[in-house]
Amino acid sequence: MPASLCPLTTNPSPLPPEPLTPHNPTGLAYSFTVPGEPRSAGIARNAVRSALRAHGLDGMDDPALQVVSELVACAIQFAPGEDLYHSLRWRDGTLRLVNWDPHSTHCDPLLTATCMSLRRRQLLLLACVVREHGGTWGIAQAAPATEGTKVWVNLPGDPATSY
């Protein structure tokens, strides 16, 4: 029976120290929501930085933190004051970051195209960071059951030498 710190147990002895295990990126799967406010960029960066370091992916800090900052900065322009959903996952050697904001498509296709063009323009720095890191990114409408816009980024785990 493992040792317990509870004084009511028969063997109240401290737990032995656990051996250090190497960081494993395969368990990286986090999601969080931040308000659509400028200060949320810092909150999102801190959350992503903590997750990457906890899973031994410190080398991904620079591109991932720049990407999440750009995602938040763009989303608050289209959905100010609304909740922004973020997720990050590690799968098959790739870090995937997703941002969802509640700005839905317009009934008028011309307005939808204008919004999409403005969003792409806002994400030019993100596009450069992703390209230099050898990744991919895109904008998609949210799933049919929900409204909003989803921006996703895939960053390979092997950082580009030019970044």
MODELLER restraints for C-alpha pairs under 7 A, 6 or more apart:
rsr = mdl.restraints
at = mdl.atoms
rsr.add(forms.Gaussian(group=physical.xy_distance, feature=features.Distance(at['CA:3:A'], at['CA:11:A']), mean=6.33, stdev=0.5))
rsr.add(forms.Gaussian(group=physical.xy_distance, feature=features.Distance(at['CA:3:A'], at['CA:12:A']), mean=6.50, stdev=0.5))
rsr.add(forms.Gaussian(group=physical.xy_distance, feature=features.Distance(at['CA:3:A'], at['CA:13:A']), mean=5.63, stdev=0.5))
rsr.add(forms.Gaussian(group=physical.xy_distance, feature=features.Distance(at['CA:3:A'], at['CA:14:A']), mean=6.41, stdev=0.5))
rsr.add(forms.Gaussian(group=physical.xy_distance, feature=features.Distance(at['CA:3:A'], at['CA:15:A']), mean=5.58, stdev=0.5))
rsr.add(forms.Gaussian(group=physical.xy_distance, feature=features.Distance(at['CA:4:A'], at['CA:11:A']), mean=6.70, stdev=0.5))
rsr.add(forms.Gaussian(group=physical.xy_distance, feature=features.Distance(at['CA:4:A'], at['CA:12:A']), mean=5.30, stdev=0.5))
rsr.add(forms.Gaussian(group=physical.xy_distance, feature=features.Distance(at['CA:4:A'], at['CA:13:A']), mean=5.94, stdev=0.5))
rsr.add(forms.Gaussian(group=physical.xy_distance, feature=features.Distance(at['CA:4:A'], at['CA:14:A']), mean=6.44, stdev=0.5))
rsr.add(forms.Gaussian(group=physical.xy_distance, feature=features.Distance(at['CA:4:A'], at['CA:15:A']), mean=6.59, stdev=0.5))
rsr.add(forms.Gaussian(group=physical.xy_distance, feature=features.Distance(at['CA:5:A'], at['CA:12:A']), mean=5.32, stdev=0.5))
rsr.add(forms.Gaussian(group=physical.xy_distance, feature=features.Distance(at['CA:5:A'], at['CA:13:A']), mean=6.02, stdev=0.5))
rsr.add(forms.Gaussian(group=physical.xy_distance, feature=features.Distance(at['CA:5:A'], at['CA:14:A']), mean=5.77, stdev=0.5))
rsr.add(forms.Gaussian(group=physical.xy_distance, feature=features.Distance(at['CA:6:A'], at['CA:12:A']), mean=6.14, stdev=0.5))
rsr.add(forms.Gaussian(group=physical.xy_distance, feature=features.Distance(at['CA:23:A'], at['CA:54:A']), mean=6.86, stdev=0.5))
rsr.add(forms.Gaussian(group=physical.xy_distance, feature=features.Distance(at['CA:23:A'], at['CA:55:A']), mean=4.89, stdev=0.5))
rsr.add(forms.Gaussian(group=physical.xy_distance, feature=features.Distance(at['CA:23:A'], at['CA:56:A']), mean=4.87, stdev=0.5))
rsr.add(forms.Gaussian(group=physical.xy_distance, feature=features.Distance(at['CA:24:A'], at['CA:55:A']), mean=5.23, stdev=0.5))
rsr.add(forms.Gaussian(group=physical.xy_distance, feature=features.Distance(at['CA:24:A'], at['CA:56:A']), mean=6.47, stdev=0.5))
rsr.add(forms.Gaussian(group=physical.xy_distance, feature=features.Distance(at['CA:25:A'], at['CA:55:A']), mean=4.73, stdev=0.5))
rsr.add(forms.Gaussian(group=physical.xy_distance, feature=features.Distance(at['CA:25:A'], at['CA:56:A']), mean=6.41, stdev=0.5))
rsr.add(forms.Gaussian(group=physical.xy_distance, feature=features.Distance(at['CA:25:A'], at['CA:57:A']), mean=6.86, stdev=0.5))
rsr.add(forms.Gaussian(group=physical.xy_distance, feature=features.Distance(at['CA:25:A'], at['CA:90:A']), mean=6.44, stdev=0.5))
rsr.add(forms.Gaussian(group=physical.xy_distance, feature=features.Distance(at['CA:26:A'], at['CA:90:A']), mean=5.96, stdev=0.5))
rsr.add(forms.Gaussian(group=physical.xy_distance, feature=features.Distance(at['CA:26:A'], at['CA:91:A']), mean=6.61, stdev=0.5))
rsr.add(forms.Gaussian(group=physical.xy_distance, feature=features.Distance(at['CA:28:A'], at['CA:55:A']), mean=6.58, stdev=0.5))
rsr.add(forms.Gaussian(group=physical.xy_distance, feature=features.Distance(at['CA:28:A'], at['CA:89:A']), mean=5.47, stdev=0.5))
rsr.add(forms.Gaussian(group=physical.xy_distance, feature=features.Distance(at['CA:28:A'], at['CA:90:A']), mean=5.40, stdev=0.5))
rsr.add(forms.Gaussian(group=physical.xy_distance, feature=features.Distance(at['CA:29:A'], at['CA:88:A']), mean=5.84, stdev=0.5))
rsr.add(forms.Gaussian(group=physical.xy_distance, feature=features.Distance(at['CA:29:A'], at['CA:89:A']), mean=4.43, stdev=0.5))
rsr.add(forms.Gaussian(group=physical.xy_distance, feature=features.Distance(at['CA:29:A'], at['CA:90:A']), mean=6.64, stdev=0.5))
rsr.add(forms.Gaussian(group=physical.xy_distance, feature=features.Distance(at['CA:30:A'], at['CA:87:A']), mean=5.59, stdev=0.5))
rsr.add(forms.Gaussian(group=physical.xy_distance, feature=features.Distance(at['CA:30:A'], at['CA:88:A']), mean=5.43, stdev=0.5))
rsr.add(forms.Gaussian(group=physical.xy_distance, feature=features.Distance(at['CA:30:A'], at['CA:89:A']), mean=6.52, stdev=0.5))
rsr.add(forms.Gaussian(group=physical.xy_distance, feature=features.Distance(at['CA:31:A'], at['CA:86:A']), mean=5.47, stdev=0.5))
rsr.add(forms.Gaussian(group=physical.xy_distance, feature=features.Distance(at['CA:31:A'], at['CA:87:A']), mean=4.03, stdev=0.5))
rsr.add(forms.Gaussian(group=physical.xy_distance, feature=features.Distance(at['CA:31:A'], at['CA:88:A']), mean=6.36, stdev=0.5))
rsr.add(forms.Gaussian(group=physical.xy_distance, feature=features.Distance(at['CA:32:A'], at['CA:85:A']), mean=5.94, stdev=0.5))
rsr.add(forms.Gaussian(group=physical.xy_distance, feature=features.Distance(at['CA:32:A'], at['CA:86:A']), mean=5.41, stdev=0.5))
rsr.add(forms.Gaussian(group=physical.xy_distance, feature=features.Distance(at['CA:32:A'], at['CA:87:A']), mean=6.45, stdev=0.5))
rsr.add(forms.Gaussian(group=physical.xy_distance, feature=features.Distance(at['CA:33:A'], at['CA:83:A']), mean=6.33, stdev=0.5))
rsr.add(forms.Gaussian(group=physical.xy_distance, feature=features.Distance(at['CA:33:A'], at['CA:84:A']), mean=5.45, stdev=0.5))
rsr.add(forms.Gaussian(group=physical.xy_distance, feature=features.Distance(at['CA:33:A'], at['CA:85:A']), mean=4.42, stdev=0.5))
rsr.add(forms.Gaussian(group=physical.xy_distance, feature=features.Distance(at['CA:33:A'], at['CA:86:A']), mean=6.08, stdev=0.5))
rsr.add(forms.Gaussian(group=physical.xy_distance, feature=features.Distance(at['CA:34:A'], at['CA:40:A']), mean=5.99, stdev=0.5))
rsr.add(forms.Gaussian(group=physical.xy_distance, feature=features.Distance(at['CA:34:A'], at['CA:83:A']), mean=5.72, stdev=0.5))
rsr.add(forms.Gaussian(group=physical.xy_distance, feature=features.Distance(at['CA:34:A'], at['CA:84:A']), mean=5.31, stdev=0.5))
rsr.add(forms.Gaussian(group=physical.xy_distance, feature=features.Distance(at['CA:34:A'], at['CA:85:A']), mean=6.62, stdev=0.5))
rsr.add(forms.Gaussian(group=physical.xy_distance, feature=features.Distance(at['CA:35:A'], at['CA:81:A']), mean=6.12, stdev=0.5))
rsr.add(forms.Gaussian(group=physical.xy_distance, feature=features.Distance(at['CA:35:A'], at['CA:82:A']), mean=5.88, stdev=0.5))
rsr.add(forms.Gaussian(group=physical.xy_distance, feature=features.Distance(at['CA:35:A'], at['CA:83:A']), mean=4.54, stdev=0.5))
rsr.add(forms.Gaussian(group=physical.xy_distance, feature=features.Distance(at['CA:35:A'], at['CA:84:A']), mean=5.95, stdev=0.5))
rsr.add(forms.Gaussian(group=physical.xy_distance, feature=features.Distance(at['CA:36:A'], at['CA:76:A']), mean=4.87, stdev=0.5))
rsr.add(forms.Gaussian(group=physical.xy_distance, feature=features.Distance(at['CA:36:A'], at['CA:79:A']), mean=6.52, stdev=0.5))
rsr.add(forms.Gaussian(group=physical.xy_distance, feature=features.Distance(at['CA:36:A'], at['CA:80:A']), mean=5.03, stdev=0.5))
rsr.add(forms.Gaussian(group=physical.xy_distance, feature=features.Distance(at['CA:36:A'], at['CA:81:A']), mean=4.42, stdev=0.5))
rsr.add(forms.Gaussian(group=physical.xy_distance, feature=features.Distance(at['CA:36:A'], at['CA:82:A']), mean=4.95, stdev=0.5))
rsr.add(forms.Gaussian(group=physical.xy_distance, feature=features.Distance(at['CA:36:A'], at['CA:83:A']), mean=5.56, stdev=0.5))
rsr.add(forms.Gaussian(group=physical.xy_distance, feature=features.Distance(at['CA:36:A'], at['CA:84:A']), mean=6.01, stdev=0.5))
rsr.add(forms.Gaussian(group=physical.xy_distance, feature=features.Distance(at['CA:37:A'], at['CA:76:A']), mean=6.17, stdev=0.5))
rsr.add(forms.Gaussian(group=physical.xy_distance, feature=features.Distance(at['CA:37:A'], at['CA:80:A']), mean=6.53, stdev=0.5))
rsr.add(forms.Gaussian(group=physical.xy_distance, feature=features.Distance(at['CA:37:A'], at['CA:81:A']), mean=6.00, stdev=0.5))
rsr.add(forms.Gaussian(group=physical.xy_distance, feature=features.Distance(at['CA:38:A'], at['CA:73:A']), mean=6.88, stdev=0.5))
rsr.add(forms.Gaussian(group=physical.xy_distance, feature=features.Distance(at['CA:41:A'], at['CA:69:A']), mean=5.14, stdev=0.5))
rsr.add(forms.Gaussian(group=physical.xy_distance, feature=features.Distance(at['CA:41:A'], at['CA:72:A']), mean=5.56, stdev=0.5))
rsr.add(forms.Gaussian(group=physical.xy_distance, feature=features.Distance(at['CA:41:A'], at['CA:73:A']), mean=6.78, stdev=0.5))
rsr.add(forms.Gaussian(group=physical.xy_distance, feature=features.Distance(at['CA:44:A'], at['CA:68:A']), mean=6.70, stdev=0.5))
rsr.add(forms.Gaussian(group=physical.xy_distance, feature=features.Distance(at['CA:45:A'], at['CA:65:A']), mean=5.41, stdev=0.5))
rsr.add(forms.Gaussian(group=physical.xy_distance, feature=features.Distance(at['CA:45:A'], at['CA:68:A']), mean=6.43, stdev=0.5))
rsr.add(forms.Gaussian(group=physical.xy_distance, feature=features.Distance(at['CA:45:A'], at['CA:69:A']), mean=6.59, stdev=0.5))
rsr.add(forms.Gaussian(group=physical.xy_distance, feature=features.Distance(at['CA:48:A'], at['CA:65:A']), mean=6.92, stdev=0.5))
rsr.add(forms.Gaussian(group=physical.xy_distance, feature=features.Distance(at['CA:49:A'], at['CA:61:A']), mean=6.29, stdev=0.5))
rsr.add(forms.Gaussian(group=physical.xy_distance, feature=features.Distance(at['CA:52:A'], at['CA:58:A']), mean=5.81, stdev=0.5))
rsr.add(forms.Gaussian(group=physical.xy_distance, feature=features.Distance(at['CA:63:A'], at['CA:129:A']), mean=6.44, stdev=0.5))
rsr.add(forms.Gaussian(group=physical.xy_distance, feature=features.Distance(at['CA:67:A'], at['CA:126:A']), mean=5.68, stdev=0.5))
rsr.add(forms.Gaussian(group=physical.xy_distance, feature=features.Distance(at['CA:70:A'], at['CA:123:A']), mean=6.70, stdev=0.5))
rsr.add(forms.Gaussian(group=physical.xy_distance, feature=features.Distance(at['CA:70:A'], at['CA:126:A']), mean=6.05, stdev=0.5))
rsr.add(forms.Gaussian(group=physical.xy_distance, feature=features.Distance(at['CA:71:A'], at['CA:99:A']), mean=6.50, stdev=0.5))
rsr.add(forms.Gaussian(group=physical.xy_distance, feature=features.Distance(at['CA:74:A'], at['CA:119:A']), mean=6.92, stdev=0.5))
rsr.add(forms.Gaussian(group=physical.xy_distance, feature=features.Distance(at['CA:74:A'], at['CA:122:A']), mean=6.05, stdev=0.5))
rsr.add(forms.Gaussian(group=physical.xy_distance, feature=features.Distance(at['CA:74:A'], at['CA:123:A']), mean=6.89, stdev=0.5))
rsr.add(forms.Gaussian(group=physical.xy_distance, feature=features.Distance(at['CA:75:A'], at['CA:101:A']), mean=6.13, stdev=0.5))
rsr.add(forms.Gaussian(group=physical.xy_distance, feature=features.Distance(at['CA:78:A'], at['CA:103:A']), mean=6.11, stdev=0.5))
rsr.add(forms.Gaussian(group=physical.xy_distance, feature=features.Distance(at['CA:79:A'], at['CA:101:A']), mean=6.46, stdev=0.5))
rsr.add(forms.Gaussian(group=physical.xy_distance, feature=features.Distance(at['CA:79:A'], at['CA:102:A']), mean=6.43, stdev=0.5))
rsr.add(forms.Gaussian(group=physical.xy_distance, feature=features.Distance(at['CA:79:A'], at['CA:103:A']), mean=5.69, stdev=0.5))
rsr.add(forms.Gaussian(group=physical.xy_distance, feature=features.Distance(at['CA:83:A'], at['CA:101:A']), mean=6.97, stdev=0.5))
rsr.add(forms.Gaussian(group=physical.xy_distance, feature=features.Distance(at['CA:84:A'], at['CA:99:A']), mean=6.98, stdev=0.5))
rsr.add(forms.Gaussian(group=physical.xy_distance, feature=features.Distance(at['CA:84:A'], at['CA:100:A']), mean=5.87, stdev=0.5))
rsr.add(forms.Gaussian(group=physical.xy_distance, feature=features.Distance(at['CA:84:A'], at['CA:101:A']), mean=5.01, stdev=0.5))
rsr.add(forms.Gaussian(group=physical.xy_distance, feature=features.Distance(at['CA:85:A'], at['CA:99:A']), mean=5.70, stdev=0.5))
rsr.add(forms.Gaussian(group=physical.xy_distance, feature=features.Distance(at['CA:85:A'], at['CA:100:A']), mean=5.06, stdev=0.5))
rsr.add(forms.Gaussian(group=physical.xy_distance, feature=features.Distance(at['CA:85:A'], at['CA:101:A']), mean=6.57, stdev=0.5))
rsr.add(forms.Gaussian(group=physical.xy_distance, feature=features.Distance(at['CA:86:A'], at['CA:98:A']), mean=5.53, stdev=0.5))
rsr.add(forms.Gaussian(group=physical.xy_distance, feature=features.Distance(at['CA:86:A'], at['CA:99:A']), mean=4.60, stdev=0.5))
rsr.add(forms.Gaussian(group=physical.xy_distance, feature=features.Distance(at['CA:86:A'], at['CA:100:A']), mean=6.44, stdev=0.5))
rsr.add(forms.Gaussian(group=physical.xy_distance, feature=features.Distance(at['CA:87:A'], at['CA:97:A']), mean=5.70, stdev=0.5))
rsr.add(forms.Gaussian(group=physical.xy_distance, feature=features.Distance(at['CA:87:A'], at['CA:98:A']), mean=5.19, stdev=0.5))
rsr.add(forms.Gaussian(group=physical.xy_distance, feature=features.Distance(at['CA:87:A'], at['CA:99:A']), mean=6.73, stdev=0.5))
rsr.add(forms.Gaussian(group=physical.xy_distance, feature=features.Distance(at['CA:88:A'], at['CA:95:A']), mean=6.89, stdev=0.5))
rsr.add(forms.Gaussian(group=physical.xy_distance, feature=features.Distance(at['CA:88:A'], at['CA:96:A']), mean=5.44, stdev=0.5))
rsr.add(forms.Gaussian(group=physical.xy_distance, feature=features.Distance(at['CA:88:A'], at['CA:97:A']), mean=4.47, stdev=0.5))
rsr.add(forms.Gaussian(group=physical.xy_distance, feature=features.Distance(at['CA:88:A'], at['CA:98:A']), mean=6.44, stdev=0.5))
rsr.add(forms.Gaussian(group=physical.xy_distance, feature=features.Distance(at['CA:89:A'], at['CA:95:A']), mean=5.77, stdev=0.5))
rsr.add(forms.Gaussian(group=physical.xy_distance, feature=features.Distance(at['CA:89:A'], at['CA:96:A']), mean=5.21, stdev=0.5))
rsr.add(forms.Gaussian(group=physical.xy_distance, feature=features.Distance(at['CA:89:A'], at['CA:97:A']), mean=6.73, stdev=0.5))
rsr.add(forms.Gaussian(group=physical.xy_distance, feature=features.Distance(at['CA:90:A'], at['CA:96:A']), mean=6.32, stdev=0.5))
rsr.add(forms.Gaussian(group=physical.xy_distance, feature=features.Distance(at['CA:93:A'], at['CA:156:A']), mean=6.18, stdev=0.5))
rsr.add(forms.Gaussian(group=physical.xy_distance, feature=features.Distance(at['CA:93:A'], at['CA:157:A']), mean=5.20, stdev=0.5))
rsr.add(forms.Gaussian(group=physical.xy_distance, feature=features.Distance(at['CA:94:A'], at['CA:154:A']), mean=6.33, stdev=0.5))
rsr.add(forms.Gaussian(group=physical.xy_distance, feature=features.Distance(at['CA:94:A'], at['CA:155:A']), mean=5.54, stdev=0.5))
rsr.add(forms.Gaussian(group=physical.xy_distance, feature=features.Distance(at['CA:94:A'], at['CA:156:A']), mean=4.36, stdev=0.5))
rsr.add(forms.Gaussian(group=physical.xy_distance, feature=features.Distance(at['CA:94:A'], at['CA:157:A']), mean=5.17, stdev=0.5))
rsr.add(forms.Gaussian(group=physical.xy_distance, feature=features.Distance(at['CA:95:A'], at['CA:154:A']), mean=5.69, stdev=0.5))
rsr.add(forms.Gaussian(group=physical.xy_distance, feature=features.Distance(at['CA:95:A'], at['CA:155:A']), mean=5.07, stdev=0.5))
rsr.add(forms.Gaussian(group=physical.xy_distance, feature=features.Distance(at['CA:95:A'], at['CA:156:A']), mean=6.21, stdev=0.5))
rsr.add(forms.Gaussian(group=physical.xy_distance, feature=features.Distance(at['CA:95:A'], at['CA:157:A']), mean=6.54, stdev=0.5))
rsr.add(forms.Gaussian(group=physical.xy_distance, feature=features.Distance(at['CA:96:A'], at['CA:153:A']), mean=5.63, stdev=0.5))
rsr.add(forms.Gaussian(group=physical.xy_distance, feature=features.Distance(at['CA:96:A'], at['CA:154:A']), mean=4.50, stdev=0.5))
rsr.add(forms.Gaussian(group=physical.xy_distance, feature=features.Distance(at['CA:96:A'], at['CA:155:A']), mean=6.36, stdev=0.5))
rsr.add(forms.Gaussian(group=physical.xy_distance, feature=features.Distance(at['CA:97:A'], at['CA:152:A']), mean=5.73, stdev=0.5))
rsr.add(forms.Gaussian(group=physical.xy_distance, feature=features.Distance(at['CA:97:A'], at['CA:153:A']), mean=5.19, stdev=0.5))
rsr.add(forms.Gaussian(group=physical.xy_distance, feature=features.Distance(at['CA:97:A'], at['CA:154:A']), mean=6.54, stdev=0.5))
rsr.add(forms.Gaussian(group=physical.xy_distance, feature=features.Distance(at['CA:98:A'], at['CA:150:A']), mean=6.84, stdev=0.5))
rsr.add(forms.Gaussian(group=physical.xy_distance, feature=features.Distance(at['CA:98:A'], at['CA:151:A']), mean=5.77, stdev=0.5))
rsr.add(forms.Gaussian(group=physical.xy_distance, feature=features.Distance(at['CA:98:A'], at['CA:152:A']), mean=4.33, stdev=0.5))
rsr.add(forms.Gaussian(group=physical.xy_distance, feature=features.Distance(at['CA:98:A'], at['CA:153:A']), mean=6.38, stdev=0.5))
rsr.add(forms.Gaussian(group=physical.xy_distance, feature=features.Distance(at['CA:99:A'], at['CA:150:A']), mean=5.63, stdev=0.5))
rsr.add(forms.Gaussian(group=physical.xy_distance, feature=features.Distance(at['CA:99:A'], at['CA:151:A']), mean=5.25, stdev=0.5))
rsr.add(forms.Gaussian(group=physical.xy_distance, feature=features.Distance(at['CA:99:A'], at['CA:152:A']), mean=6.34, stdev=0.5))
rsr.add(forms.Gaussian(group=physical.xy_distance, feature=features.Distance(at['CA:100:A'], at['CA:148:A']), mean=6.81, stdev=0.5))
rsr.add(forms.Gaussian(group=physical.xy_distance, feature=features.Distance(at['CA:100:A'], at['CA:149:A']), mean=5.62, stdev=0.5))
rsr.add(forms.Gaussian(group=physical.xy_distance, feature=features.Distance(at['CA:100:A'], at['CA:150:A']), mean=4.40, stdev=0.5))
rsr.add(forms.Gaussian(group=physical.xy_distance, feature=features.Distance(at['CA:100:A'], at['CA:151:A']), mean=6.47, stdev=0.5))
rsr.add(forms.Gaussian(group=physical.xy_distance, feature=features.Distance(at['CA:101:A'], at['CA:148:A']), mean=5.51, stdev=0.5))
rsr.add(forms.Gaussian(group=physical.xy_distance, feature=features.Distance(at['CA:101:A'], at['CA:149:A']), mean=5.50, stdev=0.5))
rsr.add(forms.Gaussian(group=physical.xy_distance, feature=features.Distance(at['CA:101:A'], at['CA:150:A']), mean=6.64, stdev=0.5))
rsr.add(forms.Gaussian(group=physical.xy_distance, feature=features.Distance(at['CA:102:A'], at['CA:147:A']), mean=6.10, stdev=0.5))
rsr.add(forms.Gaussian(group=physical.xy_distance, feature=features.Distance(at['CA:102:A'], at['CA:148:A']), mean=3.93, stdev=0.5))
rsr.add(forms.Gaussian(group=physical.xy_distance, feature=features.Distance(at['CA:102:A'], at['CA:149:A']), mean=6.34, stdev=0.5))
rsr.add(forms.Gaussian(group=physical.xy_distance, feature=features.Distance(at['CA:103:A'], at['CA:148:A']), mean=4.58, stdev=0.5))
rsr.add(forms.Gaussian(group=physical.xy_distance, feature=features.Distance(at['CA:103:A'], at['CA:149:A']), mean=5.96, stdev=0.5))
rsr.add(forms.Gaussian(group=physical.xy_distance, feature=features.Distance(at['CA:104:A'], at['CA:147:A']), mean=5.25, stdev=0.5))
rsr.add(forms.Gaussian(group=physical.xy_distance, feature=features.Distance(at['CA:104:A'], at['CA:148:A']), mean=4.03, stdev=0.5))
rsr.add(forms.Gaussian(group=physical.xy_distance, feature=features.Distance(at['CA:104:A'], at['CA:149:A']), mean=6.14, stdev=0.5))
rsr.add(forms.Gaussian(group=physical.xy_distance, feature=features.Distance(at['CA:105:A'], at['CA:112:A']), mean=5.65, stdev=0.5))
rsr.add(forms.Gaussian(group=physical.xy_distance, feature=features.Distance(at['CA:106:A'], at['CA:112:A']), mean=5.23, stdev=0.5))
rsr.add(forms.Gaussian(group=physical.xy_distance, feature=features.Distance(at['CA:130:A'], at['CA:136:A']), mean=6.22, stdev=0.5))
rsr.add(forms.Gaussian(group=physical.xy_distance, feature=features.Distance(at['CA:130:A'], at['CA:155:A']), mean=6.85, stdev=0.5))
rsr.add(forms.Gaussian(group=physical.xy_distance, feature=features.Distance(at['CA:132:A'], at['CA:160:A']), mean=6.49, stdev=0.5))
rsr.add(forms.Gaussian(group=physical.xy_distance, feature=features.Distance(at['CA:132:A'], at['CA:162:A']), mean=6.41, stdev=0.5))
rsr.add(forms.Gaussian(group=physical.xy_distance, feature=features.Distance(at['CA:132:A'], at['CA:163:A']), mean=5.70, stdev=0.5))
rsr.add(forms.Gaussian(group=physical.xy_distance, feature=features.Distance(at['CA:133:A'], at['CA:155:A']), mean=6.74, stdev=0.5))
rsr.add(forms.Gaussian(group=physical.xy_distance, feature=features.Distance(at['CA:133:A'], at['CA:159:A']), mean=5.88, stdev=0.5))
rsr.add(forms.Gaussian(group=physical.xy_distance, feature=features.Distance(at['CA:133:A'], at['CA:160:A']), mean=4.65, stdev=0.5))
rsr.add(forms.Gaussian(group=physical.xy_distance, feature=features.Distance(at['CA:133:A'], at['CA:163:A']), mean=6.03, stdev=0.5))
rsr.add(forms.Gaussian(group=physical.xy_distance, feature=features.Distance(at['CA:134:A'], at['CA:155:A']), mean=6.93, stdev=0.5))
rsr.add(forms.Gaussian(group=physical.xy_distance, feature=features.Distance(at['CA:134:A'], at['CA:156:A']), mean=6.75, stdev=0.5))
rsr.add(forms.Gaussian(group=physical.xy_distance, feature=features.Distance(at['CA:134:A'], at['CA:160:A']), mean=6.14, stdev=0.5))
rsr.add(forms.Gaussian(group=physical.xy_distance, feature=features.Distance(at['CA:135:A'], at['CA:154:A']), mean=5.37, stdev=0.5))
rsr.add(forms.Gaussian(group=physical.xy_distance, feature=features.Distance(at['CA:135:A'], at['CA:155:A']), mean=4.56, stdev=0.5))
rsr.add(forms.Gaussian(group=physical.xy_distance, feature=features.Distance(at['CA:135:A'], at['CA:156:A']), mean=5.98, stdev=0.5))
rsr.add(forms.Gaussian(group=physical.xy_distance, feature=features.Distance(at['CA:136:A'], at['CA:153:A']), mean=5.83, stdev=0.5))
rsr.add(forms.Gaussian(group=physical.xy_distance, feature=features.Distance(at['CA:136:A'], at['CA:154:A']), mean=5.23, stdev=0.5))
rsr.add(forms.Gaussian(group=physical.xy_distance, feature=features.Distance(at['CA:136:A'], at['CA:155:A']), mean=6.87, stdev=0.5))
rsr.add(forms.Gaussian(group=physical.xy_distance, feature=features.Distance(at['CA:137:A'], at['CA:152:A']), mean=5.49, stdev=0.5))
rsr.add(forms.Gaussian(group=physical.xy_distance, feature=features.Distance(at['CA:137:A'], at['CA:153:A']), mean=4.24, stdev=0.5))
rsr.add(forms.Gaussian(group=physical.xy_distance, feature=features.Distance(at['CA:137:A'], at['CA:154:A']), mean=6.16, stdev=0.5))
rsr.add(forms.Gaussian(group=physical.xy_distance, feature=features.Distance(at['CA:138:A'], at['CA:151:A']), mean=5.77, stdev=0.5))
rsr.add(forms.Gaussian(group=physical.xy_distance, feature=features.Distance(at['CA:138:A'], at['CA:152:A']), mean=5.56, stdev=0.5))
rsr.add(forms.Gaussian(group=physical.xy_distance, feature=features.Distance(at['CA:138:A'], at['CA:153:A']), mean=6.75, stdev=0.5))
rsr.add(forms.Gaussian(group=physical.xy_distance, feature=features.Distance(at['CA:139:A'], at['CA:150:A']), mean=5.81, stdev=0.5))
rsr.add(forms.Gaussian(group=physical.xy_distance, feature=features.Distance(at['CA:139:A'], at['CA:151:A']), mean=4.48, stdev=0.5))
rsr.add(forms.Gaussian(group=physical.xy_distance, feature=features.Distance(at['CA:139:A'], at['CA:152:A']), mean=6.53, stdev=0.5))
rsr.add(forms.Gaussian(group=physical.xy_distance, feature=features.Distance(at['CA:140:A'], at['CA:149:A']), mean=6.07, stdev=0.5))
rsr.add(forms.Gaussian(group=physical.xy_distance, feature=features.Distance(at['CA:140:A'], at['CA:150:A']), mean=5.20, stdev=0.5))
rsr.add(forms.Gaussian(group=physical.xy_distance, feature=features.Distance(at['CA:140:A'], at['CA:151:A']), mean=6.31, stdev=0.5))
rsr.add(forms.Gaussian(group=physical.xy_distance, feature=features.Distance(at['CA:141:A'], at['CA:148:A']), mean=6.31, stdev=0.5))
rsr.add(forms.Gaussian(group=physical.xy_distance, feature=features.Distance(at['CA:141:A'], at['CA:149:A']), mean=4.75, stdev=0.5))
rsr.add(forms.Gaussian(group=physical.xy_distance, feature=features.Distance(at['CA:141:A'], at['CA:150:A']), mean=5.85, stdev=0.5))
rsr.add(forms.Gaussian(group=physical.xy_distance, feature=features.Distance(at['CA:142:A'], at['CA:148:A']), mean=5.30, stdev=0.5))
rsr.add(forms.Gaussian(group=physical.xy_distance, feature=features.Distance(at['CA:142:A'], at['CA:149:A']), mean=5.23, stdev=0.5))
rsr.add(forms.Gaussian(group=physical.xy_distance, feature=features.Distance(at['CA:142:A'], at['CA:150:A']), mean=5.68, stdev=0.5))
